[in-house]
Amino acid sequence: MPIYDQGYARWEGSLRRRPLRWWPIVRRNFPAELRRRRTLLLLMLAWAAVLVQGVILYGDLRAGGLLRSSGLLKGGMLYFYQAVNHQGPFVLLFVLLSGTELISRDRRYQALQIYFSRPLTRNDYILGKLGIVAAFVFLVSWLPVLVLWLFAVIVSTQPGYLASVWMAPLSLTVYCAVWSLAAGLLILALSSLARRSAIIAVSWVLLYGLLVIRGVTTLVASLTHWPYWGALDLDRNVKQVGAWFFGVDGPLDYSPLWSLVIVAAVVVGCYLILRRRIRPVEVAL
Amino acid sequence: MNGPSPSSRVTLATEELSRWYGQVIGVNDVTVSITPGVTGLLGLNGAGKSTLFKVMAGQLTPSKGVVRVLGHDLFRHRGLFRRIGFVAEADALYESMTGREMLVYLTRLQGFSRAEARRRADAALERTHLSDDADRTVRGYSKGMRQKIKLAQALAHDPEVFFLDEPFNGMDPVSRREAMELVVRLGEEGKTVLVSSHILHEVEAMTSRILLMHRGRILAEGDIGEIRDAVERHPHRIEIRCDQPRALAPRFIEMEEVQGVRVESEKILLVESDLPREVFRRLPHLALDASLGIHSWTTLDDDLKSLFEYLVEDGR
């Protein structure tokens, strides 16, 4: 008998997906990573670095802007742009620590089928994993620099100071979001492609445009007088986009729009890799 | 027109379902309909039962055809997964978490609040007799405990349809019995349970409804008794280990129920019978004759492989 001739025990409940399905992934994994001793130690170092910046800023504000007038300290929006960039090494370290195993571990444990036997989509899964990386990026860059901004606004006696930096929190938020997206999706894509952490970490460092790549692109760009070699350096393109949000000059000699296009292309590329690689059951042909 | 009674209503169905991997066909044009209760999916290794299972559970997309769970196309409604409990054949577990942590986490992914997920996780641990070991890391779990925690995560959100892929593998006899009782209870509660296995008697202990798979197709579907009856038409082979097979052979030749007798070796006699029960009835009496030296007897056809061989033979 064809089955469409039979009655179904049809379920009449809601089939709509509930929002924030990805949240438990962040909620479970972020604190678990945060509880690790090495993470706490690095976090303290990251915040200590901002504390030092705060002390210098406080001294300068008390001394009537002595360091700024002598050019040793940048003022206005540029100060906060540089402050967040100073957190760069910590951001990169935390992306590596938190992101390397996020998907490779699930693949190793065959845990993807556990996720996808639940009402989670691939986008929920990616969002959850990205959320973990983004939480660390925000914790070591956005939050301390925001606190620094608040501190500066409170202690500054300079008239018009707030008016000159009022956009900083918004610029900071958008910059950190782009940073999380680019660095996070790249590490997730690599984590979905390889299983060994060392390979993922080295590939990420190379592709993100650090160390060798940065040296080579800088050298070639200066030798050829063609600045677009910088397109190969994702980290500096992210910083160029950030500079645009802060309204200051970036590290590359071409339009920040190009950098935005490059960053967007990397983000889309990584997303497509993730969509392709993340499957509940891996089929080997 | 009267509709079917609720108990006979289809909760799980496939329509012309096929799944192929490149040139290889895993599942070939399978149309089945399953009602609440326990249904066993049986097949030899490589029969395609894992593929069918994964497609029906929404883990693999079909190359062709439709899977309907509770009347809805599974691949069009992600929300349906809330109504599904899935036990994977592979050990898909987080080794570094405790059993309880993992269960709470996986239940939260179903959309429950933390408090509710904890409550449900505790109830599922209780039901699978894992409460005492819930706070140990999964890394230290035995194979049987791993199977239990997999069952617990499928139970915790109280789904209506269960897919249990070889759920008793590696369990000790006590755990196996407990787990099988749990599956039977789920069926009695009106849940739809599809359980795969390659061990016939294991499935028989839970249900009489089976789906037999062979080479990607459903070879037989329905009551296990009916399928066994079909097999009864074929002579069963009984292997008897004894000291004097040549002296024992005439005792069987005179039986009407025996179709053939063969001396396999100096110590083994093979008897073919279409009514093996009669042979088994006679064997204890013969064993009392010390001159024959009967040590043991076993049926060679009571396994799934033979069942398949007969059914395939019948189909030709």
Interface residues (C-beta under 8 A of the other chain):
Chain A: P2 I3 Y4 Q6 G7 Y8 A9 R10 W11 G13 S14 L15 R16 R17 R18 R21 P24 I25 R27 R28 Y109 Q110 A111 L112 Q113 I114 Y115 F116 S117 R118 P119 L120 T121 P280 V281 V283 L285
Chain B: G3 P4 P6 R9 V10 T11 A13 T14 E15 Y21 G22 T31 V32 S33 T35 P36 K54 A57 G58 Q59 L60 R68 L70 G71 H72 H77 R78 G79 L80 F81 R82 R83 I84 F86 A88 A90 D91 A92 L93 Y94 E95 Y105 L106 R108 L109 Q110 G111 Q153 E160
